[in-house]
Amino acid sequence: MLLSLGLALFTMIAPSVRSVRQVPGSLGWLGTLYFTLIGLGFMFVEIGIIQRVSLFLGHPVYGMAIGLFGIIVSTGIGSLISEALWLDSTPKLLGWSGVLSLFVILLTVWFPMLVQAFEGEALFARVLVSLTAMVPSGILMGLGFPTGMRLVNAIDSRPTPWFWAVNGSASVLAASVAVGTSIAFSINMSLLIGAICYVLLGLDRRCAAPRRLGPPPRGRWPHAIHDQFIISKLTKLAAKIINR
């Protein structure tokens, strides 16, 4: 945990803090809150799902392989979908936050039922059942980061490096906290904390009140989504390696 904190501070936070000082305080604070919450929420949900799937599949290696594959691919799909599904108004952002939070909360109820029903089936069948938990949540979570970057860049692009750093640091630190939470309390607690992070996005009306935006310039957001997909996944994979 301390090693992760030190690496996050020296490699991400410190180099980017200058960029956020160039913009009004309200944008800096609200953007920091938004990207911190989606970083924490994403990692708590991801760790919780991977741990739940590992138990279901019967081996940690299967859980990591299938879990990472399902989450990475589905969040990438969610990022691509954000090109067409613009969360550019308060009702849309609140709807996304509510649907994602509700899905994760209900996941703690219906997925154990599926586990009990299919625990004696072949590995391939259990993998398919596991994907029912990973794919919808991954697609919904994949909408959050590109949406936030689109909203920020519509106002002022200068603090973008800071928000990248905040999101990455929150994910790195949340990885070890989520594992500890699952051990000390339960896997369901990790999932519920992740859901709460997404609920808080909707409860904070200032974060959930974006200005209505037009379509992004052609050719701009595909590159941004690709970068987000690659960099965020590398950051989170590094976090898992550090915290093992």
C-alpha positions, 0 to 999 in steps of 0.5 A: 500500500505504501509502495503504491502510494509513493509511486502514485505520488511521484510518477503521476500526482507530482508531475501533473499538479501544475496543470490543475493550478491553471484553471478555476478552483471549481473545475479542479475540485469537481473534476478531481471528485469525478475522476477519483470516484470513477477510479475508486468505483471501477477498481472496487467493482473489478476486484470484487467481480474477479474474486467472486469469479475466482471462487466460482471457477475454482482456481485463482488463475482462471479467475484472473484470466477470465476476469481481466479478459471480460472486464478489459474487453467490456470496458473497451466496448463501453468506451467505444459506445460512449461515442454514440451514447453521449452522457451530455445532460443531467438526466443521462448522467444520472441515469447512467449512474443509477443503472450502474449502481443498481446493477452492481448492488443487485449483482450481490444477490443474483450472482450467488444464486447463479453460482449455486445453480451452475457450480457443478457444471463444466468449466466452459458453462461456468465461464459463460455464467461469469461473463453475465456479471462482468460484461454488463458492468464493464460496458457501463463502467467504460462510459465513465472516463471518456464522458468525463474527459469530454465534459472537461475538454468542453470547458478547459483542456488544461487540467486534463493531465491532472485528471488522468493522474487522479484517476490512475492514482485512485485506481492504483490505491483502491486495488489494495484497499479493495482486496483488504476489504474483501478479506476483512469483511466480504466480497459483497462489501467491496462491490457495495463500496464500488456501487456507492462511489457511482451513486455519489456521482449522481448525488453530487448535482454539480458533477451531474450537471454537465453542459449539453455538448454537441458531437465530438470532432471527427477523429478526436475521440477515437484516439482519446478512447484508445489512449484511455483504454490502453493507459488505464488498463496498464495502470491497473494491471501494474497496481495488481502486480505491485499489490500481490 
